[in-house]
Amino acid sequence: MGKNKGKHHLEVFRTSSELTDSGVMGNPLNATREKGEEIIRRWVDYIREFVQEFGKLPIHKVQ
């Protein structure tokens, strides 16, 4: 969502375990609480934007 506001699209992400044998990307020793909190904040913002945009889509009755 974010930079593509107003456009109807859905991004599909893969889990890290689908991309690597260990499920870890990068050096986990570089992780910090602040970085983790920022990642969670961004996920929440993305999901919030998605739900808001999804709610604007017209719903058509299927017969």
mmCIF file of the N, C-alpha and C atoms, coordinates in Angstrom:
data_MODEL
# 
_entry.id   MODEL 
# 
loop_
_atom_site.group_PDB 
_atom_site.id 
_atom_site.type_symbol 
_atom_site.label_atom_id 
_atom_site.label_alt_id 
_atom_site.label_comp_id 
_atom_site.label_asym_id 
_atom_site.label_entity_id 
_atom_site.label_seq_id 
_atom_site.pdbx_PDB_ins_code 
_atom_site.Cartn_x 
_atom_site.Cartn_y 
_atom_site.Cartn_z 
_atom_site.occupancy 
_atom_site.B_iso_or_equiv 
_atom_site.pdbx_formal_charge 
_atom_site.auth_seq_id 
_atom_site.auth_comp_id 
_atom_site.auth_asym_id 
_atom_site.auth_atom_id 
_atom_site.pdbx_PDB_model_num 
ATOM 1   N N  . MET A 1 1  ? 0.865   -1.146  0.000  1.00 0.00 ? 1  MET A N  1 
ATOM 2   C CA . MET A 1 1  ? 0.000   0.000   0.000  1.00 0.00 ? 1  MET A CA 1 
ATOM 3   C C  . MET A 1 1  ? 0.918   1.217   0.000  1.00 0.00 ? 1  MET A C  1 
ATOM 4   N N  . GLY A 1 2  ? 0.959   2.014   1.042  1.00 0.00 ? 2  GLY A N  1 
ATOM 5   C CA . GLY A 1 2  ? 1.890   3.120   1.182  1.00 0.00 ? 2  GLY A CA 1 
ATOM 6   C C  . GLY A 1 2  ? 2.032   3.969   -0.057 1.00 0.00 ? 2  GLY A C  1 
ATOM 7   N N  . LYS A 1 3  ? 3.108   3.777   -0.805 1.00 0.00 ? 3  LYS A N  1 
ATOM 8   C CA . LYS A 1 3  ? 3.420   4.615   -1.951 1.00 0.00 ? 3  LYS A CA 1 
ATOM 9   C C  . LYS A 1 3  ? 2.431   4.458   -3.096 1.00 0.00 ? 3  LYS A C  1 
ATOM 10  N N  . ASN A 1 4  ? 1.595   3.447   -3.075 1.00 0.00 ? 4  ASN A N  1 
ATOM 11  C CA . ASN A 1 4  ? 0.640   3.198   -4.151 1.00 0.00 ? 4  ASN A CA 1 
ATOM 12  C C  . ASN A 1 4  ? -0.783  3.516   -3.735 1.00 0.00 ? 4  ASN A C  1 
ATOM 13  N N  . LYS A 1 5  ? -0.957  4.449   -2.829 1.00 0.00 ? 5  LYS A N  1 
ATOM 14  C CA . LYS A 1 5  ? -2.296  4.768   -2.343 1.00 0.00 ? 5  LYS A CA 1 
ATOM 15  C C  . LYS A 1 5  ? -3.235  5.083   -3.503 1.00 0.00 ? 5  LYS A C  1 
ATOM 16  N N  . GLY A 1 6  ? -4.464  4.605   -3.379 1.00 0.00 ? 6  GLY A N  1 
ATOM 17  C CA . GLY A 1 6  ? -5.465  4.872   -4.394 1.00 0.00 ? 6  GLY A CA 1 
ATOM 18  C C  . GLY A 1 6  ? -5.485  3.821   -5.498 1.00 0.00 ? 6  GLY A C  1 
ATOM 19  N N  . LYS A 1 7  ? -4.467  3.019   -5.612 1.00 0.00 ? 7  LYS A N  1 
ATOM 20  C CA . LYS A 1 7  ? -4.431  1.958   -6.609 1.00 0.00 ? 7  LYS A CA 1 
ATOM 21  C C  . LYS A 1 7  ? -4.878  0.670   -5.939 1.00 0.00 ? 7  LYS A C  1 
ATOM 22  N N  . HIS A 1 8  ? -5.626  -0.117  -6.659 1.00 0.00 ? 8  HIS A N  1 
ATOM 23  C CA . HIS A 1 8  ? -6.083  -1.386  -6.107 1.00 0.00 ? 8  HIS A CA 1 
ATOM 24  C C  . HIS A 1 8  ? -5.075  -2.460  -6.458 1.00 0.00 ? 8  HIS A C  1 
ATOM 25  N N  . HIS A 1 9  ? -4.378  -2.946  -5.470 1.00 0.00 ? 9  HIS A N  1 
ATOM 26  C CA . HIS A 1 9  ? -3.408  -4.004  -5.675 1.00 0.00 ? 9  HIS A CA 1 
ATOM 27  C C  . HIS A 1 9  ? -3.217  -4.756  -4.373 1.00 0.00 ? 9  HIS A C  1 
ATOM 28  N N  . LEU A 1 10 ? -2.633  -5.900  -4.501 1.00 0.00 ? 10 LEU A N  1 
ATOM 29  C CA . LEU A 1 10 ? -2.325  -6.711  -3.338 1.00 0.00 ? 10 LEU A CA 1 
ATOM 30  C C  . LEU A 1 10 ? -0.931  -7.271  -3.539 1.00 0.00 ? 10 LEU A C  1 
ATOM 31  N N  . GLU A 1 11 ? -0.071  -7.063  -2.572 1.00 0.00 ? 11 GLU A N  1 
ATOM 32  C CA . GLU A 1 11 ? 1.275   -7.590  -2.654 1.00 0.00 ? 11 GLU A CA 1 
ATOM 33  C C  . GLU A 1 11 ? 1.319   -8.922  -1.918 1.00 0.00 ? 11 GLU A C  1 
ATOM 34  N N  . VAL A 1 12 ? 2.015   -9.875  -2.478 1.00 0.00 ? 12 VAL A N  1 
ATOM 35  C CA . VAL A 1 12 ? 2.144   -11.186 -1.856 1.00 0.00 ? 12 VAL A CA 1 
ATOM 36  C C  . VAL A 1 12 ? 3.578   -11.332 -1.380 1.00 0.00 ? 12 VAL A C  1 
ATOM 37  N N  . PHE A 1 13 ? 3.724   -11.646 -0.128 1.00 0.00 ? 13 PHE A N  1 
ATOM 38  C CA . PHE A 1 13 ? 5.043   -11.803 0.464  1.00 0.00 ? 13 PHE A CA 1 
ATOM 39  C C  . PHE A 1 13 ? 5.287   -13.254 0.797  1.00 0.00 ? 13 PHE A C  1 
ATOM 40  N N  . ARG A 1 14 ? 6.521   -13.646 0.773  1.00 0.00 ? 14 ARG A N  1 
ATOM 41  C CA . ARG A 1 14 ? 6.905   -14.983 1.193  1.00 0.00 ? 14 ARG A CA 1 
ATOM 42  C C  . ARG A 1 14 ? 7.461   -14.898 2.606  1.00 0.00 ? 14 ARG A C  1 
ATOM 43  N N  . THR A 1 15 ? 7.304   -15.971 3.349  1.00 0.00 ? 15 THR A N  1 
ATOM 44  C CA . THR A 1 15 ? 7.909   -16.010 4.675  1.00 0.00 ? 15 THR A CA 1 
ATOM 45  C C  . THR A 1 15 ? 9.400   -16.242 4.514  1.00 0.00 ? 15 THR A C  1 
ATOM 46  N N  . SER A 1 16 ? 10.167  -15.817 5.496  1.00 0.00 ? 16 SER A N  1 
ATOM 47  C CA . SER A 1 16 ? 11.617  -15.994 5.407  1.00 0.00 ? 16 SER A CA 1 
ATOM 48  C C  . SER A 1 16 ? 11.997  -17.466 5.340  1.00 0.00 ? 16 SER A C  1 
ATOM 49  N N  . SER A 1 17 ? 11.206  -18.349 5.941  1.00 0.00 ? 17 SER A N  1 
ATOM 50  C CA . SER A 1 17 ? 11.522  -19.780 5.881  1.00 0.00 ? 17 SER A CA 1 
ATOM 51  C C  . SER A 1 17 ? 11.336  -20.344 4.477  1.00 0.00 ? 17 SER A C  1 
ATOM 52  N N  . GLU A 1 18 ? 10.572  -19.656 3.635  1.00 0.00 ? 18 GLU A N  1 
ATOM 53  C CA . GLU A 1 18 ? 10.440  -20.068 2.241  1.00 0.00 ? 18 GLU A CA 1 
ATOM 54  C C  . GLU A 1 18 ? 11.654  -19.633 1.414  1.00 0.00 ? 18 GLU A C  1 
ATOM 55  N N  . LEU A 1 19 ? 12.402  -18.667 1.926  1.00 0.00 ? 19 LEU A N  1 
ATOM 56  C CA . LEU A 1 19 ? 13.521  -18.107 1.183  1.00 0.00 ? 19 LEU A CA 1 
ATOM 57  C C  . LEU A 1 19 ? 14.873  -18.624 1.642  1.00 0.00 ? 19 LEU A C  1 
ATOM 58  N N  . THR A 1 20 ? 14.970  -19.045 2.897  1.00 0.00 ? 20 THR A N  1 
ATOM 59  C CA . THR A 1 20 ? 16.250  -19.511 3.428  1.00 0.00 ? 20 THR A CA 1 
ATOM 60  C C  . THR A 1 20 ? 16.034  -20.799 4.216  1.00 0.00 ? 20 THR A C  1 
ATOM 61  N N  . ASP A 1 21 ? 17.082  -21.603 4.330  1.00 0.00 ? 21 ASP A N  1 
ATOM 62  C CA . ASP A 1 21 ? 16.975  -22.853 5.087  1.00 0.00 ? 21 ASP A CA 1 
ATOM 63  C C  . ASP A 1 21 ? 16.715  -22.604 6.569  1.00 0.00 ? 21 ASP A C  1 
ATOM 64  N N  . SER A 1 22 ? 17.334  -21.562 7.121  1.00 0.00 ? 22 SER A N  1 
ATOM 65  C CA . SER A 1 22 ? 17.212  -21.299 8.551  1.00 0.00 ? 22 SER A CA 1 
ATOM 66  C C  . SER A 1 22 ? 16.024  -20.418 8.897  1.00 0.00 ? 22 SER A C  1 
ATOM 67  N N  . GLY A 1 23 ? 15.455  -19.744 7.882  1.00 0.00 ? 23 GLY A N  1 
ATOM 68  C CA . GLY A 1 23 ? 14.375  -18.794 8.154  1.00 0.00 ? 23 GLY A CA 1 
ATOM 69  C C  . GLY A 1 23 ? 14.891  -17.434 8.588  1.00 0.00 ? 23 GLY A C  1 
ATOM 70  N N  . VAL A 1 24 ? 16.205  -17.266 8.597  1.00 0.00 ? 24 VAL A N  1 
ATOM 71  C CA . VAL A 1 24 ? 16.827  -16.008 9.020  1.00 0.00 ? 24 VAL A CA 1 
ATOM 72  C C  . VAL A 1 24 ? 17.423  -15.321 7.802  1.00 0.00 ? 24 VAL A C  1 
ATOM 73  N N  . MET A 1 25 ? 17.198  -14.018 7.680  1.00 0.00 ? 25 MET A N  1 
ATOM 74  C CA . MET A 1 25 ? 17.822  -13.234 6.620  1.00 0.00 ? 25 MET A CA 1 
ATOM 75  C C  . MET A 1 25 ? 18.715  -12.196 7.282  1.00 0.00 ? 25 MET A C  1 
ATOM 76  N N  . GLY A 1 26 ? 19.943  -12.127 6.865  1.00 0.00 ? 26 GLY A N  1 
ATOM 77  C CA . GLY A 1 26 ? 20.872  -11.173 7.458  1.00 0.00 ? 26 GLY A CA 1 
ATOM 78  C C  . GLY A 1 26 ? 21.479  -11.735 8.730  1.00 0.00 ? 26 GLY A C  1 
ATOM 79  N N  . ASN A 1 27 ? 22.237  -10.888 9.396  1.00 0.00 ? 27 ASN A N  1 
ATOM 80  C CA . ASN A 1 27 ? 22.925  -11.288 10.623 1.00 0.00 ? 27 ASN A CA 1 
ATOM 81  C C  . ASN A 1 27 ? 22.058  -10.938 11.825 1.00 0.00 ? 27 ASN A C  1 
ATOM 82  N N  . PRO A 1 28 ? 21.516  -11.933 12.524 1.00 0.00 ? 28 PRO A N  1 
ATOM 83  C CA . PRO A 1 28 ? 20.638  -11.645 13.659 1.00 0.00 ? 28 PRO A CA 1 
ATOM 84  C C  . PRO A 1 28 ? 21.358  -10.919 14.800 1.00 0.00 ? 28 PRO A C  1 
ATOM 85  N N  . LEU A 1 29 ? 22.686  -10.946 14.788 1.00 0.00 ? 29 LEU A N  1 
ATOM 86  C CA . LEU A 1 29 ? 23.434  -10.241 15.835 1.00 0.00 ? 29 LEU A CA 1 
ATOM 87  C C  . LEU A 1 29 ? 23.315  -8.716  15.685 1.00 0.00 ? 29 LEU A C  1 
ATOM 88  N N  . ASN A 1 30 ? 22.874  -8.260  14.503 1.00 0.00 ? 30 ASN A N  1 
ATOM 89  C CA . ASN A 1 30 ? 22.677  -6.827  14.278 1.00 0.00 ? 30 ASN A CA 1 
ATOM 90  C C  . ASN A 1 30 ? 21.298  -6.355  14.731 1.00 0.00 ? 30 ASN A C  1 
ATOM 91  N N  . ALA A 1 31 ? 20.470  -7.275  15.193 1.00 0.00 ? 31 ALA A N  1 
ATOM 92  C CA . ALA A 1 31 ? 19.112  -6.926  15.611 1.00 0.00 ? 31 ALA A CA 1 
ATOM 93  C C  . ALA A 1 31 ? 19.141  -6.098  16.891 1.00 0.00 ? 31 ALA A C  1 
ATOM 94  N N  . THR A 1 32 ? 18.172  -5.187  16.977 1.00 0.00 ? 32 THR A N  1 
ATOM 95  C CA . THR A 1 32 ? 17.983  -4.406  18.203 1.00 0.00 ? 32 THR A CA 1 
ATOM 96  C C  . THR A 1 32 ? 16.495  -4.346  18.499 1.00 0.00 ? 32 THR A C  1 
ATOM 97  N N  . ARG A 1 33 ? 16.187  -4.001  19.719 1.00 0.00 ? 33 ARG A N  1 
ATOM 98  C CA . ARG A 1 33 ? 14.781  -3.818  20.101 1.00 0.00 ? 33 ARG A CA 1 
ATOM 99  C C  . ARG A 1 33 ? 14.142  -2.740  19.228 1.00 0.00 ? 33 ARG A C  1 
ATOM 100 N N  . GLU A 1 34 ? 14.873  -1.658  18.992 1.00 0.00 ? 34 GLU A N  1 
ATOM 101 C CA . GLU A 1 34 ? 14.349  -0.539  18.206 1.00 0.00 ? 34 GLU A CA 1 
ATOM 102 C C  . GLU A 1 34 ? 14.037  -0.973  16.773 1.00 0.00 ? 34 GLU A C  1 
ATOM 103 N N  . LYS A 1 35 ? 14.944  -1.759  16.187 1.00 0.00 ? 35 LYS A N  1 
ATOM 104 C CA . LYS A 1 35 ? 14.699  -2.241  14.821 1.00 0.00 ? 35 LYS A CA 1 
ATOM 105 C C  . LYS A 1 35 ? 13.467  -3.145  14.794 1.00 0.00 ? 35 LYS A C  1 
ATOM 106 N N  . GLY A 1 36 ? 13.328  -4.019  15.774 1.00 0.00 ? 36 GLY A N  1 
ATOM 107 C CA . GLY A 1 36 ? 12.166  -4.894  15.848 1.00 0.00 ? 36 GLY A CA 1 
ATOM 108 C C  . GLY A 1 36 ? 10.876  -4.114  16.006 1.00 0.00 ? 36 GLY A C  1 
ATOM 109 N N  . GLU A 1 37 ? 10.900  -3.096  16.853 1.00 0.00 ? 37 GLU A N  1 
ATOM 110 C CA . GLU A 1 37 ? 9.711   -2.254  17.053 1.00 0.00 ? 37 GLU A CA 1 
ATOM 111 C C  . GLU A 1 37 ? 9.349   -1.516  15.770 1.00 0.00 ? 37 GLU A C  1 
ATOM 112 N N  . GLU A 1 38 ? 10.344  -1.062  15.025 1.00 0.00 ? 38 GLU A N  1 
ATOM 113 C CA . GLU A 1 38 ? 10.086  -0.371  13.758 1.00 0.00 ? 38 GLU A CA 1 
ATOM 114 C C  . GLU A 1 38 ? 9.470   -1.316  12.734 1.00 0.00 ? 38 GLU A C  1 
ATOM 115 N N  . ILE A 1 39 ? 9.956   -2.537  12.682 1.00 0.00 ? 39 ILE A N  1 
ATOM 116 C CA . ILE A 1 39 ? 9.384   -3.523  11.758 1.00 0.00 ? 39 ILE A CA 1 
ATOM 117 C C  . ILE A 1 39 ? 7.923   -3.778  12.095 1.00 0.00 ? 39 ILE A C  1 
ATOM 118 N N  . ILE A 1 40 ? 7.624   -3.985  13.372 1.00 0.00 ? 40 ILE A N  1 
ATOM 119 C CA . ILE A 1 40 ? 6.240   -4.229  13.793 1.00 0.00 ? 40 ILE A CA 1 
ATOM 120 C C  . ILE A 1 40 ? 5.374   -3.014  13.488 1.00 0.00 ? 40 ILE A C  1 
ATOM 121 N N  . ARG A 1 41 ? 5.870   -1.802  13.760 1.00 0.00 ? 41 ARG A N  1 
ATOM 122 C CA . ARG A 1 41 ? 5.102   -0.580  13.474 1.00 0.00 ? 41 ARG A CA 1 
ATOM 123 C C  . ARG A 1 41 ? 4.759   -0.504  11.991 1.00 0.00 ? 41 ARG A C  1 
ATOM 124 N N  . ARG A 1 42 ? 5.746   -0.812  11.141 1.00 0.00 ? 42 ARG A N  1 
ATOM 125 C CA . ARG A 1 42 ? 5.496   -0.755  9.700  1.00 0.00 ? 42 ARG A CA 1 
ATOM 126 C C  . ARG A 1 42 ? 4.479   -1.815  9.266  1.00 0.00 ? 42 ARG A C  1 
ATOM 127 N N  . TRP A 1 43 ? 4.560   -3.029  9.833  1.00 0.00 ? 43 TRP A N  1 
ATOM 128 C CA . TRP A 1 43 ? 3.575   -4.060  9.507  1.00 0.00 ? 43 TRP A CA 1 
ATOM 129 C C  . TRP A 1 43 ? 2.170   -3.604  9.894  1.00 0.00 ? 43 TRP A C  1 
ATOM 130 N N  . VAL A 1 44 ? 2.043   -3.064  11.094 1.00 0.00 ? 44 VAL A N  1 
ATOM 131 C CA . VAL A 1 44 ? 0.732   -2.607  11.565 1.00 0.00 ? 44 VAL A CA 1 
ATOM 132 C C  . VAL A 1 44 ? 0.202   -1.495  10.666 1.00 0.00 ? 44 VAL A C  1 
ATOM 133 N N  . ASP A 1 45 ? 1.064   -0.545  10.298 1.00 0.00 ? 45 ASP A N  1 
ATOM 134 C CA . ASP A 1 45 ? 0.637   0.542   9.402  1.00 0.00 ? 45 ASP A CA 1 
ATOM 135 C C  . ASP A 1 45 ? 0.184   -0.016  8.055  1.00 0.00 ? 45 ASP A C  1 
ATOM 136 N N  . TYR A 1 46 ? 0.935   -0.971  7.520  1.00 0.00 ? 46 TYR A N  1 
ATOM 137 C CA . TYR A 1 46 ? 0.588   -1.567  6.226  1.00 0.00 ? 46 TYR A CA 1 
ATOM 138 C C  . TYR A 1 46 ? -0.754  -2.285  6.299  1.00 0.00 ? 46 TYR A C  1 
ATOM 139 N N  . ILE A 1 47 ? -0.945  -3.074  7.341  1.00 0.00 ? 47 ILE A N  1 
ATOM 140 C CA . ILE A 1 47 ? -2.206  -3.807  7.491  1.00 0.00 ? 47 ILE A CA 1 
ATOM 141 C C  . ILE A 1 47 ? -3.369  -2.841  7.679  1.00 0.00 ? 47 ILE A C  1 
ATOM 142 N N  . ARG A 1 48 ? -3.159  -1.788  8.480  1.00 0.00 ? 48 ARG A N  1 
ATOM 143 C CA . ARG A 1 48 ? -4.210  -0.785  8.683  1.00 0.00 ? 48 ARG A CA 1 
ATOM 144 C C  . ARG A 1 48 ? -4.605  -0.139  7.351  1.00 0.00 ? 48 ARG A C  1 
ATOM 145 N N  . GLU A 1 49 ? -3.623  0.253   6.563  1.00 0.00 ? 49 GLU A N  1 
ATOM 146 C CA . GLU A 1 49 ? -3.906  0.865   5.258  1.00 0.00 ? 49 GLU A CA 1 
ATOM 147 C C  . GLU A 1 49 ? -4.632  -0.121  4.347  1.00 0.00 ? 49 GLU A C  1 
ATOM 148 N N  . PHE A 1 50 ? -4.193  -1.383  4.361  1.00 0.00 ? 50 PHE A N  1 
ATOM 149 C CA . PHE A 1 50 ? -4.835  -2.391  3.523  1.00 0.00 ? 50 PHE A CA 1 
ATOM 150 C C  . PHE A 1 50 ? -6.308  -2.540  3.898  1.00 0.00 ? 50 PHE A C  1 
ATOM 151 N N  . VAL A 1 51 ? -6.592  -2.670  5.186  1.00 0.00 ? 51 VAL A N  1 
ATOM 152 C CA . VAL A 1 51 ? -7.974  -2.858  5.639  1.00 0.00 ? 51 VAL A CA 1 
ATOM 153 C C  . VAL A 1 51 ? -8.820  -1.642  5.282  1.00 0.00 ? 51 VAL A C  1 
ATOM 154 N N  . GLN A 1 52 ? -8.269  -0.445  5.438  1.00 0.00 ? 52 GLN A N  1 
ATOM 155 C CA . GLN A 1 52 ? -9.017  0.760   5.088  1.00 0.00 ? 52 GLN A CA 1 
ATOM 156 C C  . GLN A 1 52 ? -9.329  0.806   3.593  1.00 0.00 ? 52 GLN A C  1 
ATOM 157 N N  . GLU A 1 53 ? -8.354  0.491   2.755  1.00 0.00 ? 53 GLU A N  1 
ATOM 158 C CA . GLU A 1 53 ? -8.570  0.484   1.308  1.00 0.00 ? 53 GLU A CA 1 
ATOM 159 C C  . GLU A 1 53 ? -9.504  -0.644  0.889  1.00 0.00 ? 53 GLU A C  1 
ATOM 160 N N  . PHE A 1 54 ? -9.346  -1.813  1.492  1.00 0.00 ? 54 PHE A N  1 
ATOM 161 C CA . PHE A 1 54 ? -10.201 -2.950  1.176  1.00 0.00 ? 54 PHE A CA 1 
ATOM 162 C C  . PHE A 1 54 ? -11.655 -2.612  1.494  1.00 0.00 ? 54 PHE A C  1 
ATOM 163 N N  . GLY A 1 55 ? -11.870 -1.904  2.582  1.00 0.00 ? 55 GLY A N  1 
ATOM 164 C CA . GLY A 1 55 ? -13.220 -1.519  2.976  1.00 0.00 ? 55 GLY A CA 1 
ATOM 165 C C  . GLY A 1 55 ? -13.895 -0.580  1.991  1.00 0.00 ? 55 GLY A C  1 
ATOM 166 N N  . LYS A 1 56 ? -13.127 0.059   1.135  1.00 0.00 ? 56 LYS A N  1 
ATOM 167 C CA . LYS A 1 56 ? -13.683 0.981   0.138  1.00 0.00 ? 56 LYS A CA 1 
ATOM 168 C C  . LYS A 1 56 ? -14.116 0.273   -1.145 1.00 0.00 ? 56 LYS A C  1 
ATOM 169 N N  . LEU A 1 57 ? -13.724 -0.979  -1.309 1.00 0.00 ? 57 LEU A N  1 
ATOM 170 C CA . LEU A 1 57 ? -14.071 -1.699  -2.533 1.00 0.00 ? 57 LEU A CA 1 
ATOM 171 C C  . LEU A 1 57 ? -15.560 -2.016  -2.561 1.00 0.00 ? 57 LEU A C  1 
ATOM 172 N N  . PRO A 1 58 ? -16.151 -1.926  -3.740 1.00 0.00 ? 58 PRO A N  1 
ATOM 173 C CA . PRO A 1 58 ? -17.579 -2.261  -3.834 1.00 0.00 ? 58 PRO A CA 1 
ATOM 174 C C  . PRO A 1 58 ? -17.789 -3.759  -3.638 1.00 0.00 ? 58 PRO A C  1 
ATOM 175 N N  . ILE A 1 59 ? -18.882 -4.085  -3.016 1.00 0.00 ? 59 ILE A N  1 
ATOM 176 C CA . ILE A 1 59 ? -19.232 -5.488  -2.789 1.00 0.00 ? 59 ILE A CA 1 
ATOM 177 C C  . ILE A 1 59 ? -20.407 -5.807  -3.686 1.00 0.00 ? 59 ILE A C  1 
ATOM 178 N N  . HIS A 1 60 ? -20.214 -6.806  -4.541 1.00 0.00 ? 60 HIS A N  1 
ATOM 179 C CA . HIS A 1 60 ? -21.267 -7.210  -5.466 1.00 0.00 ? 60 HIS A CA 1 
ATOM 180 C C  . HIS A 1 60 ? -21.877 -8.526  -5.006 1.00 0.00 ? 60 HIS A C  1 
ATOM 181 N N  . LYS A 1 61 ? -23.185 -8.560  -5.009 1.00 0.00 ? 61 LYS A N  1 
ATOM 182 C CA . LYS A 1 61 ? -23.877 -9.777  -4.598 1.00 0.00 ? 61 LYS A CA 1 
ATOM 183 C C  . LYS A 1 61 ? -23.718 -10.837 -5.678 1.00 0.00 ? 61 LYS A C  1 
ATOM 184 N N  . VAL A 1 62 ? -23.318 -12.021 -5.275 1.00 0.00 ? 62 VAL A N  1 
ATOM 185 C CA . VAL A 1 62 ? -23.172 -13.147 -6.192 1.00 0.00 ? 62 VAL A CA 1 
ATOM 186 C C  . VAL A 1 62 ? -24.449 -13.969 -6.155 1.00 0.00 ? 62 VAL A C  1 
ATOM 187 N N  . GLN A 1 63 ? -24.987 -14.240 -7.326 1.00 0.00 ? 63 GLN A N  1 
ATOM 188 C CA . GLN A 1 63 ? -26.238 -14.993 -7.382 1.00 0.00 ? 63 GLN A CA 1 
ATOM 189 C C  . GLN A 1 63 ? -26.018 -16.386 -7.862 1.00 0.00 ? 63 GLN A C  1 
# 
